[in-house]
Amino acid sequence: MPELPEVETTRRGLEPLIVDRKIVAVRIHQKQLRWEIPSHLPKTINGQKINSITRRAKYLLINLTSGSIVMHLGMSGSISVVPSGAILKKHQHFEIELDNKTKILLHDPRRFGAVLWQKENETLKLIRNLGPEPLNDGFSGDTLYKLSRGKKQNIKTFIMDNNNVVGVGNIYASESLFVAGISPKRASGNVSKKRYQKLTRSITDVLTRAIEKGGTTLNDFTAVDGQPGHFSQALAVYNRKDMPCKRCDGTIKRIIQNQRASYYCPKCQT
């Protein structure tokens, strides 16, 4: 599943290709994604200029004069910009044609992605109550510490909760906990403030390094230019079951937490 670094990589790749361009046509080829694409969208956004593209959690916002196209990559989605004459391929469900003879295409084989509309001065409910961005100054160990008090859920589940912090998906949660030396099995309410401060720095560092390498490609994620992400080569624990720890003489273990695989070193993560 594309996580925050993959979505941010997509945003950065799209920005120079679509900002300041005018929309000249919109086509819905499959309206039923995770939620139905609004039928009014082709008429509503046609003729408008793209002013900017931003990200909130794992949502991309293509910002126009009257509102924003809100897109989510779901489980296996990707966005590309190709020549207008390019032949449509299987699973390319939505396209926006621009005034420079290119078009934006959403490719989503499993159809868990989304294309929604957010009016100007409106915030969709999906986005309204999200937690802080881990790459912004407002993200702090003090905040996570306060939110965790009295909670028995494991620390990995806690940092993957978008109400606490956005964008820390399964891969990057395992990696961040390793960097911070915290076991994914530890109860979030039993982690000290000092360790939360270290964990927030680890989350920021891991996500930043992943973005610099274009995200992580384990299955089918590709960036706007069709290239895979290269952070998989730098993974310390994820998908490394029974392999030696890169920090000590321990061995990486794999457990299941909330139906998701967690990887960690039981010797140096406590």
Backbone as CSV, one residue per row, in Angstrom:
resi,resn,N_x,N_y,N_z,CA_x,CA_y,CA_z,C_x,C_y,C_z
1,MET,0.847,-1.201,0.000,0.000,0.000,0.000,0.881,1.249,0.000
2,PRO,0.643,2.204,-0.886,1.394,3.462,-0.847,1.185,4.166,0.495
3,GLU,2.294,4.530,1.132,2.227,5.232,2.411,2.673,6.677,2.198
4,LEU,2.862,7.423,3.276,3.153,8.847,3.159,4.330,9.148,2.225
5,PRO,5.470,8.468,2.345,6.588,8.789,1.435,6.252,8.568,-0.040
6,GLU,5.473,7.521,-0.336,5.094,7.266,-1.719,4.145,8.351,-2.237
7,VAL,3.229,8.786,-1.372,2.290,9.837,-1.767,3.016,11.172,-1.937
8,GLU,3.949,11.466,-1.042,4.724,12.709,-1.160,5.622,12.672,-2.394
9,THR,6.189,11.499,-2.696,6.979,11.343,-3.918,6.119,11.622,-5.146
10,THR,4.892,11.122,-5.126,3.955,11.370,-6.222,3.646,12.860,-6.340
11,ARG,3.397,13.501,-5.206,3.081,14.940,-5.219,4.228,15.744,-5.840
12,ARG,5.436,15.438,-5.400,6.590,16.182,-5.912,6.820,15.930,-7.396
13,GLY,6.515,14.720,-7.836,6.661,14.414,-9.248,5.616,15.105,-10.111
14,LEU,4.402,15.229,-9.587,3.310,15.863,-10.327,3.451,17.380,-10.400
15,GLU,3.956,17.974,-9.336,3.939,19.436,-9.206,4.467,20.177,-10.443
16,PRO,5.677,19.892,-10.933,6.172,20.657,-12.084,5.453,20.334,-13.396
17,LEU,4.704,19.238,-13.418,4.041,18.803,-14.650,2.616,19.332,-14.792
18,ILE,1.968,19.672,-13.663,0.546,20.028,-13.751,0.194,21.413,-13.220
19,VAL,1.017,21.972,-12.329,0.678,23.283,-11.752,0.751,24.368,-12.835
20,ASP,-0.214,25.261,-12.811,-0.395,26.355,-13.780,-0.942,25.879,-15.124
21,ARG,-1.324,24.635,-15.202,-1.943,24.117,-16.431,-3.459,24.221,-16.316
22,LYS,-4.128,24.350,-17.471,-5.583,24.449,-17.528,-6.182,23.089,-17.881
23,ILE,-7.278,22.744,-17.214,-7.987,21.495,-17.492,-8.887,21.688,-18.706
24,VAL,-8.737,20.818,-19.711,-9.537,20.957,-20.931,-10.529,19.813,-21.123
25,ALA,-10.371,18.733,-20.366,-11.323,17.622,-20.445,-11.129,16.709,-19.236
26,VAL,-12.218,16.083,-18.813,-12.174,15.138,-17.693,-12.994,13.911,-18.077
27,ARG,-12.435,12.732,-17.848,-13.140,11.505,-18.233,-13.124,10.494,-17.091
28,ILE,-14.294,9.981,-16.768,-14.442,8.935,-15.749,-14.670,7.612,-16.481
29,HIS,-13.751,6.686,-16.341,-13.864,5.395,-17.023,-14.423,4.312,-16.105
30,GLN,-14.252,4.486,-14.809,-14.818,3.568,-13.808,-15.181,4.419,-12.595
31,LYS,-16.457,4.659,-12.394,-16.879,5.577,-11.337,-16.813,4.961,-9.943
32,GLN,-16.857,3.613,-9.864,-16.940,2.975,-8.565,-15.558,2.568,-8.055
33,LEU,-14.942,3.472,-7.312,-13.700,3.159,-6.606,-14.086,2.886,-5.156
34,ARG,-13.254,3.285,-4.200,-13.651,3.066,-2.796,-14.968,3.781,-2.517
35,TRP,-15.064,4.993,-3.038,-16.335,5.721,-3.062,-16.574,6.132,-4.513
36,GLU,-17.811,6.339,-4.866,-18.132,6.691,-6.240,-17.591,8.071,-6.592
37,ILE,-16.943,8.169,-7.743,-16.460,9.466,-8.206,-17.664,10.360,-8.495
38,PRO,-17.697,11.568,-7.962,-18.858,12.448,-8.187,-19.124,12.649,-9.683
39,SER,-20.362,12.421,-10.083,-20.708,12.501,-11.505,-20.587,13.919,-12.064
40,HIS,-20.665,14.919,-11.184,-20.595,16.307,-11.634,-19.171,16.766,-11.904
41,LEU,-18.189,15.963,-11.508,-16.801,16.417,-11.538,-16.323,16.875,-12.925
42,PRO,-16.586,16.133,-14.015,-16.130,16.605,-15.333,-16.614,18.008,-15.674
43,LYS,-17.864,18.285,-15.362,-18.414,19.611,-15.659,-17.881,20.663,-14.690
44,THR,-17.747,20.282,-13.407,-17.344,21.240,-12.378,-15.933,21.759,-12.584
45,ILE,-14.996,20.885,-12.937,-13.585,21.300,-12.985,-13.078,21.631,-14.384
46,ASN,-13.849,21.322,-15.399,-13.396,21.609,-16.767,-13.201,23.107,-16.966
47,GLY,-12.061,23.470,-17.537,-11.760,24.873,-17.800,-11.021,25.577,-16.683
48,GLN,-10.879,24.913,-15.537,-10.205,25.550,-14.405,-8.689,25.353,-14.461
49,LYS,-7.984,26.244,-13.809,-6.522,26.198,-13.738,-6.091,25.488,-12.457
50,ILE,-5.049,24.682,-12.570,-4.479,24.026,-11.384,-3.518,24.998,-10.716
51,ASN,-3.851,25.432,-9.513,-3.046,26.431,-8.795,-1.912,25.810,-7.992
52,SER,-2.142,24.608,-7.455,-1.108,23.943,-6.651,-1.523,22.508,-6.410
53,ILE,-0.579,21.711,-5.917,-0.906,20.359,-5.467,-0.272,20.169,-4.099
54,THR,-1.096,19.788,-3.122,-0.643,19.627,-1.752,-0.995,18.223,-1.258
55,ARG,-0.523,17.912,-0.059,-0.786,16.602,0.535,-1.280,16.773,1.955
56,ARG,-2.278,15.995,2.339,-2.709,15.903,3.737,-2.795,14.428,4.053
57,ALA,-1.911,13.967,4.962,-1.791,12.536,5.251,-1.480,11.812,3.937
58,LYS,-2.324,10.851,3.547,-2.095,10.130,2.291,-3.056,10.589,1.186
59,TYR,-3.645,11.767,1.362,-4.526,12.339,0.354,-3.772,13.408,-0.447
60,LEU,-3.921,13.385,-1.755,-3.392,14.428,-2.621,-4.505,15.408,-2.946
61,LEU,-4.220,16.687,-2.862,-5.206,17.716,-3.175,-4.720,18.538,-4.354
62,ILE,-5.408,18.411,-5.480,-5.128,19.229,-6.659,-6.025,20.453,-6.538
63,ASN,-5.421,21.585,-6.233,-6.164,22.774,-5.835,-6.484,23.673,-7.025
64,LEU,-7.779,23.932,-7.205,-8.287,24.771,-8.282,-8.889,26.033,-7.672
65,THR,-9.499,26.861,-8.478,-10.095,28.105,-7.979,-11.317,27.843,-7.099
66,SER,-12.156,26.898,-7.488,-13.417,26.685,-6.767,-13.373,25.525,-5.778
67,GLY,-12.211,24.899,-5.634,-12.111,23.783,-4.699,-10.928,22.894,-5.029
68,SER,-10.969,21.658,-4.539,-9.844,20.744,-4.710,-10.315,19.356,-5.125
69,ILE,-9.586,18.755,-6.064,-9.771,17.342,-6.382,-8.970,16.574,-5.340
70,VAL,-9.632,15.730,-4.579,-8.975,14.969,-3.509,-8.790,13.534,-4.001
71,MET,-7.535,13.090,-4.051,-7.239,11.764,-4.575,-6.489,10.922,-3.544
72,HIS,-6.811,9.633,-3.529,-6.147,8.678,-2.647,-5.736,7.485,-3.493
73,LEU,-4.540,6.957,-3.239,-4.010,5.870,-4.064,-4.483,4.490,-3.628
74,GLY,-5.183,4.412,-2.503,-5.717,3.127,-2.062,-4.642,2.107,-1.775
75,MET,-4.887,0.845,-2.163,-3.958,-0.248,-1.885,-2.878,-0.392,-2.950
76,SER,-3.201,-0.044,-4.181,-2.259,-0.332,-5.265,-2.272,0.735,-6.357
77,GLY,-2.718,1.927,-6.024,-2.865,2.963,-7.035,-1.584,3.716,-7.346
78,SER,-1.582,4.373,-8.499,-0.488,5.254,-8.888,-1.046,6.291,-9.854
79,ILE,-0.349,7.421,-9.956,-0.761,8.503,-10.844,0.387,8.809,-11.792
80,SER,0.067,8.973,-13.053,1.089,9.292,-14.043,0.614,10.428,-14.931
81,VAL,1.555,11.071,-15.597,1.248,12.103,-16.586,1.823,11.621,-17.912
82,VAL,0.968,11.488,-18.915,1.362,10.933,-20.202,0.848,11.834,-21.330
83,PRO,1.332,11.662,-22.557,0.797,12.443,-23.689,-0.698,12.193,-23.878
84,SER,-1.416,13.197,-24.316,-2.871,13.083,-24.484,-3.269,11.934,-25.392
85,GLY,-2.426,11.625,-26.368,-2.753,10.570,-27.316,-2.429,9.170,-26.855
86,ALA,-1.884,9.037,-25.654,-1.522,7.707,-25.146,-2.761,6.826,-25.028
87,ILE,-2.627,5.574,-25.440,-3.751,4.640,-25.388,-4.051,4.256,-23.938
88,LEU,-5.311,4.297,-23.580,-5.727,3.962,-22.225,-5.453,2.485,-21.937
89,LYS,-4.863,2.217,-20.778,-4.546,0.850,-20.385,-5.550,0.350,-19.353
90,LYS,-5.519,-0.933,-19.103,-6.413,-1.548,-18.129,-6.201,-0.925,-16.747
91,HIS,-7.286,-0.710,-16.025,-7.300,-0.183,-14.654,-6.992,1.319,-14.575
92,GLN,-6.945,2.022,-15.708,-6.798,3.476,-15.674,-8.211,4.069,-15.675
93,HIS,-8.675,4.408,-14.461,-10.098,4.683,-14.254,-10.503,6.146,-14.395
94,PHE,-9.531,7.056,-14.333,-9.877,8.485,-14.300,-8.770,9.271,-14.978
95,GLU,-9.163,10.251,-15.787,-8.143,11.052,-16.463,-8.543,12.518,-16.525
96,ILE,-7.529,13.371,-16.430,-7.702,14.820,-16.560,-6.780,15.276,-17.682
97,GLU,-7.367,15.779,-18.766,-6.553,16.261,-19.882,-6.210,17.731,-19.668
98,LEU,-4.956,18.089,-19.946,-4.467,19.444,-19.718,-4.213,20.165,-21.036
99,ASP,-3.973,21.469,-20.924,-3.854,22.304,-22.124,-2.505,22.198,-22.827
100,ASN,-1.596,21.370,-22.320,-0.302,21.198,-22.980,-0.180,19.818,-23.630
101,LYS,-1.342,19.245,-23.970,-1.406,17.945,-24.653,-0.842,16.803,-23.812
102,THR,-1.072,16.890,-22.499,-0.776,15.778,-21.592,-2.033,15.475,-20.786
103,LYS,-2.031,14.336,-20.097,-3.163,14.013,-19.246,-2.688,13.296,-17.987
104,ILE,-3.418,13.543,-16.895,-3.173,12.892,-15.609,-4.024,11.634,-15.570
105,LEU,-3.409,10.491,-15.247,-4.131,9.220,-15.205,-4.029,8.588,-13.832
106,LEU,-5.158,8.120,-13.307,-5.172,7.333,-12.074,-5.275,5.857,-12.449
107,HIS,-4.268,5.097,-12.049,-4.228,3.648,-12.282,-4.472,2.965,-10.943
108,ASP,-5.513,2.137,-10.847,-5.892,1.563,-9.554,-6.506,0.171,-9.746
109,PRO,-5.668,-0.867,-9.855,-6.173,-2.222,-10.129,-7.191,-2.730,-9.114
110,ARG,-7.001,-2.422,-7.837,-7.880,-2.984,-6.809,-9.051,-2.066,-6.470
111,ARG,-9.044,-0.867,-7.020,-10.148,0.092,-6.842,-10.449,0.443,-5.385
112,PHE,-9.391,0.540,-4.575,-9.541,1.029,-3.203,-9.168,2.507,-3.099
113,GLY,-8.798,3.107,-4.226,-8.452,4.517,-4.224,-9.689,5.397,-4.242
114,ALA,-9.465,6.696,-4.423,-10.599,7.624,-4.394,-10.305,8.858,-5.225
115,VAL,-11.370,9.411,-5.812,-11.355,10.726,-6.445,-12.590,11.442,-5.926
116,LEU,-12.378,12.476,-5.131,-13.485,13.195,-4.491,-13.372,14.684,-4.792
117,TRP,-14.385,15.443,-4.424,-14.400,16.879,-4.642,-14.603,17.599,-3.324
118,GLN,-13.742,18.575,-3.067,-13.837,19.400,-1.862,-14.020,20.856,-2.298
119,LYS,-15.163,21.427,-1.950,-15.450,22.807,-2.331,-14.504,23.781,-1.633
120,GLU,-14.359,24.950,-2.218,-13.549,26.010,-1.614,-14.090,26.343,-0.219
121,ASN,-13.189,26.546,0.735,-13.535,26.857,2.131,-14.287,25.723,2.814
122,GLU,-14.128,24.493,2.296,-14.744,23.318,2.897,-13.658,22.281,3.148
123,THR,-13.823,21.478,4.204,-12.890,20.386,4.464,-13.682,19.098,4.579
124,LEU,-13.354,18.123,3.753,-14.061,16.851,3.802,-13.919,16.204,5.174
125,LYS,-14.946,15.497,5.584,-14.936,14.814,6.871,-13.764,13.841,6.983
126,LEU,-13.383,13.233,5.865,-12.268,12.282,5.845,-10.962,12.916,6.296
127,ILE,-10.828,14.209,6.070,-9.582,14.927,6.339,-9.657,15.769,7.606
128,ARG,-10.862,16.179,7.962,-11.081,17.192,9.002,-10.429,16.857,10.347
129,ASN,-10.548,15.599,10.769,-10.104,15.253,12.127,-8.801,14.466,12.173
130,LEU,-8.013,14.556,11.117,-6.738,13.844,11.093,-5.748,14.451,12.082
131,GLY,-4.839,13.615,12.557,-3.817,14.055,13.503,-2.732,14.881,12.826
132,PRO,-1.669,15.230,13.584,-0.603,16.082,13.043,0.220,15.391,11.967
133,GLU,0.800,16.200,11.097,1.712,15.710,10.074,3.084,15.437,10.710
134,PRO,3.668,14.268,10.484,4.952,13.947,11.117,6.127,14.743,10.575
135,LEU,5.948,15.432,9.454,7.039,16.236,8.898,6.880,17.719,9.210
136,ASN,5.857,18.067,9.980,5.628,19.461,10.364,6.127,19.739,11.770
137,ASP,6.328,21.014,12.067,6.847,21.420,13.373,5.902,21.065,14.518
138,GLY,4.600,20.927,14.237,3.631,20.640,15.296,3.688,19.220,15.826
139,PHE,4.471,18.362,15.208,4.584,16.973,15.641,5.633,16.876,16.740
140,SER,5.222,16.405,17.916,6.160,16.355,19.049,5.933,15.131,19.914
141,GLY,6.996,14.743,20.621,6.908,13.637,21.560,5.979,13.941,22.711
142,ASP,5.920,15.198,23.113,5.040,15.591,24.220,3.580,15.304,23.871
143,THR,3.208,15.595,22.619,1.827,15.368,22.188,1.492,13.885,22.204
144,LEU,2.364,13.048,21.638,2.116,11.610,21.627,2.079,11.050,23.050
145,TYR,2.944,11.548,23.897,2.977,11.092,25.286,1.634,11.361,25.974
146,LYS,1.101,12.559,25.797,-0.177,12.909,26.428,-1.316,12.057,25.882
147,LEU,-1.313,11.833,24.568,-2.383,11.038,23.953,-2.342,9.577,24.389
148,SER,-1.167,9.106,24.751,-0.997,7.679,25.068,-1.323,7.313,26.504
149,ARG,-1.461,8.287,27.370,-1.623,7.974,28.791,-2.871,7.128,29.033
150,GLY,-2.668,6.040,29.744,-3.766,5.153,30.114,-4.151,4.155,29.042
151,LYS,-3.474,4.187,27.902,-3.831,3.285,26.811,-3.036,1.976,26.874
152,LYS,-3.734,0.880,26.596,-3.108,-0.435,26.646,-2.717,-0.964,25.263
153,GLN,-3.170,-0.310,24.193,-2.847,-0.794,22.855,-1.335,-0.712,22.619
154,ASN,-0.828,-1.627,21.800,0.610,-1.644,21.561,1.056,-0.376,20.842
155,ILE,2.316,-0.044,21.017,2.858,1.212,20.503,2.800,1.282,18.978
156,LYS,2.957,0.151,18.299,2.920,0.173,16.833,1.525,0.553,16.336
157,THR,0.503,-0.045,16.909,-0.873,0.304,16.538,-1.163,1.760,16.859
158,PHE,-0.630,2.233,17.972,-0.849,3.609,18.415,-0.302,4.616,17.411
159,ILE,0.911,4.395,16.897,1.486,5.374,15.973,0.948,5.208,14.551
160,MET,0.235,4.106,14.295,-0.407,3.936,12.988,-1.821,4.505,12.966
161,ASP,-2.294,4.983,14.107,-3.625,5.567,14.215,-3.580,7.010,13.708
162,ASN,-4.323,7.311,12.655,-4.302,8.647,12.060,-4.842,9.740,12.965
163,ASN,-5.486,9.366,14.055,-5.925,10.367,15.023,-4.755,10.870,15.868
164,ASN,-3.691,10.068,15.954,-2.528,10.432,16.765,-1.434,11.088,15.924
165,VAL,-1.168,10.521,14.769,-0.220,11.079,13.805,-0.554,10.445,12.459
166,VAL,-0.473,11.215,11.386,-0.874,10.681,10.084,0.314,10.094,9.325
167,GLY,0.007,9.138,8.474,0.983,8.694,7.488,2.015,7.686,7.924
168,VAL,1.949,7.209,9.176,2.923,6.212,9.629,2.314,4.831,9.382
169,GLY,2.480,4.337,8.164,1.930,3.040,7.800,2.765,1.890,8.323
170,ASN,2.418,0.701,7.915,2.993,-0.511,8.491,4.509,-0.604,8.337
171,ILE,5.003,-0.338,7.138,6.451,-0.428,6.901,7.204,0.550,7.785
172,TYR,6.759,1.823,7.760,7.508,2.874,8.432,7.311,2.857,9.944
173,ALA,6.234,2.248,10.415,6.061,2.077,11.861,7.114,1.101,12.384
174,SER,7.289,-0.028,11.697,8.307,-1.007,12.106,9.697,-0.391,12.061
175,GLU,9.986,0.330,10.997,11.314,0.936,10.847,11.573,2.003,11.914
176,SER,10.578,2.831,12.201,10.743,3.903,13.189,10.947,3.347,14.595
177,LEU,10.192,2.314,14.933,10.347,1.700,16.251,11.728,1.062,16.399
178,PHE,12.251,0.507,15.323,13.601,-0.048,15.374,14.629,1.046,15.646
179,VAL,14.538,2.141,14.905,15.482,3.249,15.087,15.419,3.772,16.520
180,ALA,14.205,3.827,17.082,14.022,4.331,18.449,14.340,3.290,19.512
181,GLY,14.522,2.022,19.123,14.832,0.964,20.084,13.651,0.549,20.943
182,ILE,12.433,0.690,20.411,11.220,0.373,21.170,10.556,-0.859,20.574
183,SER,10.195,-1.815,21.410,9.521,-3.019,20.954,8.108,-2.686,20.484
184,PRO,7.667,-3.231,19.347,6.297,-2.980,18.893,5.249,-3.576,19.827
185,LYS,5.668,-4.475,20.704,4.743,-5.119,21.636,4.491,-4.292,22.893
186,ARG,5.306,-3.298,23.139,5.166,-2.490,24.355,3.861,-1.707,24.335
187,ALA,3.168,-1.656,25.463,1.928,-0.877,25.572,2.243,0.604,25.420
188,SER,1.469,1.301,24.602,1.740,2.715,24.342,1.688,3.552,25.616
189,GLY,0.840,3.147,26.554,0.733,3.888,27.810,1.897,3.676,28.748
190,ASN,2.783,2.726,28.420,3.953,2.440,29.260,5.249,2.961,28.672
191,VAL,5.148,3.791,27.635,6.340,4.391,27.025,6.554,5.773,27.645
192,SER,7.775,6.043,28.072,8.075,7.301,28.754,8.082,8.485,27.788
193,LYS,8.006,9.687,28.346,8.048,10.896,27.528,9.375,10.989,26.779
194,LYS,10.465,10.641,27.447,11.779,10.693,26.812,11.834,9.778,25.588
195,ARG,11.247,8.590,25.724,11.268,7.644,24.604,10.332,8.093,23.481
196,TYR,9.233,8.760,23.825,8.357,9.316,22.793,9.072,10.427,22.021
197,GLN,9.865,11.198,22.712,10.618,12.250,22.027,11.615,11.648,21.038
198,LYS,12.236,10.551,21.438,13.150,9.863,20.531,12.386,9.238,19.374
199,LEU,11.202,8.703,19.662,10.396,8.061,18.629,9.927,9.067,17.579
200,THR,9.512,10.251,18.000,9.061,11.253,17.023,10.216,11.656,16.104
201,ARG,11.412,11.775,16.666,12.578,12.094,15.827,12.847,10.959,14.846
202,SER,12.666,9.726,15.306,12.892,8.557,14.448,11.881,8.501,13.315
203,ILE,10.608,8.767,13.634,9.560,8.765,12.607,9.874,9.800,11.532
204,THR,10.213,11.011,11.958,10.533,12.087,11.014,11.733,11.713,10.153
205,ASP,12.753,11.151,10.792,13.980,10.780,10.063,13.715,9.673,9.041
206,VAL,12.985,8.632,9.457,12.710,7.499,8.561,11.874,7.958,7.366
207,LEU,10.828,8.747,7.605,9.976,9.220,6.518,10.745,10.142,5.565
208,THR,11.585,11.004,6.135,12.381,11.919,5.299,13.335,11.147,4.406
209,ARG,14.011,10.151,4.965,14.946,9.350,4.168,14.213,8.551,3.093
210,ALA,13.008,8.064,3.418,12.231,7.312,2.438,11.808,8.204,1.268
211,ILE,11.409,9.437,1.573,11.025,10.372,0.510,12.219,10.668,-0.389
212,GLU,13.388,10.852,0.213,14.598,11.140,-0.568,14.923,10.013,-1.548
213,LYS,14.529,8.782,-1.187,14.802,7.633,-2.048,13.600,7.248,-2.915
214,GLY,12.583,8.115,-2.920,11.434,7.879,-3.796,10.439,6.881,-3.264
215,GLY,10.449,6.647,-1.935,9.505,5.707,-1.341,10.015,4.275,-1.384
216,THR,9.114,3.347,-1.044,9.465,1.923,-0.984,8.615,1.147,-1.979
217,THR,9.257,0.394,-2.848,8.538,-0.484,-3.763,8.776,-1.923,-3.338
218,LEU,7.721,-2.566,-2.823,7.789,-3.981,-2.490,7.010,-4.797,-3.508
219,ASN,5.928,-4.230,-4.025,5.113,-4.930,-5.011,4.967,-4.129,-6.297
220,ASP,4.075,-3.115,-6.267,3.765,-2.475,-7.544,3.758,-0.955,-7.527
221,PHE,4.267,-0.319,-6.467,4.266,1.144,-6.469,5.293,1.685,-7.461
222,THR,4.878,2.677,-8.247,5.797,3.418,-9.103,5.486,4.896,-8.979
223,ALA,6.501,5.717,-9.165,6.329,7.163,-9.103,5.712,7.667,-10.406
224,VAL,5.555,8.976,-10.516,4.921,9.580,-11.680,5.663,9.218,-12.963
225,ASP,6.995,9.108,-12.884,7.790,8.786,-14.071,7.907,7.287,-14.322
226,GLY,7.165,6.477,-13.539,7.173,5.036,-13.735,8.288,4.305,-13.014
227,GLN,9.125,5.046,-12.284,10.251,4.426,-11.588,9.834,3.911,-10.211
228,PRO,10.407,2.779,-9.757,10.106,2.273,-8.412,10.830,3.079,-7.350
229,GLY,10.351,2.981,-6.100,11.057,3.599,-4.982,12.208,2.706,-4.549
230,HIS,13.253,3.315,-3.967,14.460,2.567,-3.640,14.728,2.437,-2.144
231,PHE,13.763,2.850,-1.297,14.010,2.768,0.136,14.015,1.321,0.631
232,SER,13.459,0.401,-0.150,13.443,-1.008,0.255,14.854,-1.526,0.504
233,GLN,15.832,-0.958,-0.194,17.215,-1.388,-0.019,17.791,-0.934,1.321
234,ALA,17.139,0.048,1.957,17.637,0.574,3.228,16.833,0.085,4.428
235,LEU,15.847,-0.778,4.202,15.016,-1.253,5.308,15.863,-2.031,6.317
236,ALA,15.669,-1.705,7.598,16.460,-2.342,8.654,15.788,-3.594,9.210
237,VAL,14.443,-3.577,9.279,13.747,-4.736,9.857,12.612,-5.260,8.982
238,TYR,11.904,-4.382,8.311,10.715,-4.818,7.579,11.063,-5.846,6.508
239,ASN,10.294,-6.951,6.512,10.469,-8.020,5.523,11.826,-8.721,5.654
240,ARG,12.430,-8.669,6.868,13.744,-9.276,7.081,13.692,-10.380,8.143
241,LYS,12.609,-11.102,8.200,12.450,-12.178,9.170,13.624,-13.156,9.126
242,ASP,14.134,-13.488,10.324,15.227,-14.448,10.531,16.567,-13.969,10.001
243,MET,16.647,-12.726,9.602,17.929,-12.169,9.151,18.615,-11.473,10.317
244,PRO,19.946,-11.311,10.272,20.650,-10.675,11.387,20.307,-9.201,11.532
245,CYS,20.213,-8.766,12.774,19.963,-7.354,13.062,21.153,-6.530,12.586
246,LYS,20.868,-5.356,12.036,21.922,-4.474,11.540,22.583,-3.660,12.649
247,ARG,22.040,-3.781,13.881,22.569,-2.973,14.977,23.227,-3.809,16.060
248,CYS,22.774,-5.036,16.236,23.346,-5.893,17.277,23.493,-7.308,16.719
249,ASP,23.739,-8.286,17.596,23.892,-9.662,17.117,22.589,-10.455,17.240
250,GLY,21.470,-9.725,17.323,20.165,-10.365,17.409,19.659,-10.811,16.041
251,THR,18.451,-11.401,16.027,17.818,-11.886,14.803,16.435,-11.258,14.675
252,ILE,16.105,-10.785,13.491,14.821,-10.118,13.259,13.682,-11.133,13.349
253,LYS,12.648,-10.778,14.104,11.473,-11.629,14.277,10.256,-10.993,13.594
254,ARG,9.304,-11.835,13.262,8.052,-11.382,12.653,6.884,-11.851,13.507
255,ILE,5.997,-10.921,13.872,4.791,-11.252,14.612,3.605,-10.587,13.916
256,ILE,2.407,-11.009,14.270,1.195,-10.399,13.713,0.521,-9.563,14.794
257,GLN,0.271,-8.300,14.481,-0.422,-7.382,15.382,-1.564,-6.729,14.613
258,ASN,-2.765,-6.908,15.122,-3.942,-6.338,14.442,-3.979,-6.719,12.957
259,GLN,-3.677,-7.973,12.689,-3.717,-8.546,11.344,-2.657,-7.961,10.401
260,ARG,-1.654,-7.307,10.966,-0.557,-6.767,10.165,0.761,-7.338,10.663
261,ALA,1.693,-7.567,9.762,3.003,-8.101,10.127,3.868,-7.017,10.759
262,SER,4.482,-7.351,11.881,5.440,-6.455,12.534,6.792,-7.137,12.565
263,TYR,7.841,-6.378,12.272,9.204,-6.901,12.281,10.015,-6.116,13.304
264,TYR,10.827,-6.831,14.085,11.608,-6.149,15.113,12.745,-7.046,15.598
265,CYS,13.689,-6.441,16.300,14.772,-7.194,16.936,14.473,-7.275,18.427
266,PRO,14.157,-8.454,18.947,13.831,-8.576,20.363,14.994,-8.296,21.313
267,LYS,16.195,-8.256,20.770,17.368,-8.027,21.624,17.611,-6.529,21.860
268,CYS,17.468,-5.696,20.826,17.771,-4.268,21.016,16.532,-3.375,20.997
269,GLN,15.355,-3.960,20.855,14.123,-3.198,20.987,13.376,-3.694,22.221
270,THR,13.263,-2.819,23.206,12.685,-3.229,24.485,11.488,-2.373,24.862
